[in-house]
Amino acid sequence: MNHSELIRARRSVRTFDGRSIEPDILQNILEYAQIADNPYDIPIEWKLLGTKADGVSSPVIVGTDTFIAGKMKRLPHSEEAFGYSFEKVVLYAQSLGIGTTWIAGTMNRSVVEKAMRLAEDEVLPCISPLGYKADKMSVRETMMRAGIKADTRLGFSEMFFDGSFDKPLSPDNAGELKQPLELVRLSPSAVNKQPCRVVVDGRCVHFYEKQSKGYVVNGWDTQKIDMGIAMCHFVCGLDELQKKAGLTISDPGIACPKDTVYTATFRTEQG
Ligand SMILES: Cc1cc2nc3c(=O)[nH]c(=O)nc-3n(C[C@H](O)[C@H](O)[C@H](O)COP(=O)(O)O)c2cc1C
């Protein structure tokens, strides 16, 4: 499967069918995670954790006792870097038929952090269960999805702009960026808040974060993880066009709407 098929097919899986994942598949996922890079070059240390072995659990997850977790040094841009690399792992698991859910909140965090031997200067942003999707969702999962409208996304022209925030970009005017931006639109995000906004200015594609209240705690911004996921999807879309883009962090000074802050710029190659 190519990236756009994987991105379109993925959804959070919270109800698993109880089957154990074969050890070689788990090993493949772990090895893939260990080489899943990010444009910030911030390394992440990965571990597979279990409910029996490590006590890890989540009140929203049923039918699997296997989880993957990543920790890293707490540095500027750790959030975006984690979002980018972890989403690669999510999509890789999806390609193997393994379901996942990004989990930043609903876990027994102190147990997970102990199992990961988290040091003072490290952070453990998220974990995910790994398992085979059950045929039917639990009542709790169905209610959760309805509560956060998990099956919906903002429209293309609500998220993407042509040169400035007062000029919405339509898919028909997005040229070759139509598909990469569509993959950005489909990104998962915490509580499905979808903070990513993009201003396309020639070859420069500027990413912005529309901040919701309550996501920055002790200087750590969970919505920047969402931004990393969105940037990962953008690069997946460019890859399919066999195009490359370099990441720079240089605010172009475009006037921003309220609560909207600059994140990073991709400069796409010519032609
Ligand atoms: C950074 C991040 C944190 C998340 N944390 C949780 C969580 O703690 N518990 C949970 O059940 N889902 C969590 N989610 C999953 C989102 O609710 C889900 O991705 C979103 O509602 C869209 O649904 P979908 O993934 O099925 O497309 C998180 C997602 C992201 C990206």
The ligand as a MOL file (V3000), in Angstrom:
LIG
                    3D

  0  0  0     0  0            999 V3000
M  V30 BEGIN CTAB
M  V30 COUNTS 31 33 0 0 0
M  V30 BEGIN ATOM
M  V30 1 C -1.2160 13.7810 20.0000 0
M  V30 2 C -2.4560 12.9300 20.1350 0
M  V30 3 C -2.8990 12.5260 21.3820 0
M  V30 4 C -4.0190 11.7060 21.5090 0
M  V30 5 N -4.3960 11.2570 22.7560 0
M  V30 6 C -5.4400 10.4040 22.8800 0
M  V30 7 C -5.7570 9.8430 24.1490 0
M  V30 8 O -5.1350 10.1410 25.1780 0
M  V30 9 N -6.7830 8.9410 24.2180 0
M  V30 10 C -7.4950 8.5740 23.1020 0
M  V30 11 O -8.4060 7.7490 23.2310 0
M  V30 12 N -7.2210 9.0980 21.8700 0
M  V30 13 C -6.2100 9.9890 21.7340 0
M  V30 14 N -5.8880 10.4870 20.4950 0
M  V30 15 C -6.6200 10.0510 19.3010 0
M  V30 16 C -7.5350 11.1450 18.7170 0
M  V30 17 O -8.6700 11.2990 19.5270 0
M  V30 18 C -7.9140 10.7580 17.2710 0
M  V30 19 O -6.7540 10.6790 16.4900 0
M  V30 20 C -8.8580 11.7590 16.6430 0
M  V30 21 O -10.0880 11.8000 17.3410 0
M  V30 22 C -9.1560 11.4270 15.1660 0
M  V30 23 O -9.6770 10.1260 15.0530 0
M  V30 24 P -8.9630 9.0500 14.1350 0
M  V30 25 O -7.5740 8.8440 14.6870 0
M  V30 26 O -9.8010 7.8140 14.2530 0
M  V30 27 O -8.9100 9.5950 12.7380 0
M  V30 28 C -4.7660 11.3270 20.3490 0
M  V30 29 C -4.3320 11.7480 19.0890 0
M  V30 30 C -3.1880 12.5250 18.9760 0
M  V30 31 C -2.7100 12.9260 17.6090 0
M  V30 END ATOM
M  V30 BEGIN BOND
M  V30 1 1 1 2
M  V30 2 1 2 3
M  V30 3 2 2 30
M  V30 4 2 3 4
M  V30 5 1 4 5
M  V30 6 1 4 28
M  V30 7 2 5 6
M  V30 8 1 6 7
M  V30 9 1 6 13
M  V30 10 2 7 8
M  V30 11 1 7 9
M  V30 12 1 9 10
M  V30 13 2 10 11
M  V30 14 1 10 12
M  V30 15 2 12 13
M  V30 16 1 13 14
M  V30 17 1 14 15
M  V30 18 1 14 28
M  V30 19 1 15 16
M  V30 20 1 16 17
M  V30 21 1 16 18
M  V30 22 1 18 19
M  V30 23 1 18 20
M  V30 24 1 20 21
M  V30 25 1 20 22
M  V30 26 1 22 23
M  V30 27 1 23 24
M  V30 28 2 24 25
M  V30 29 1 24 26
M  V30 30 1 24 27
M  V30 31 2 28 29
M  V30 32 1 29 30
M  V30 33 1 30 31
M  V30 END BOND
M  V30 END CTAB
M  END
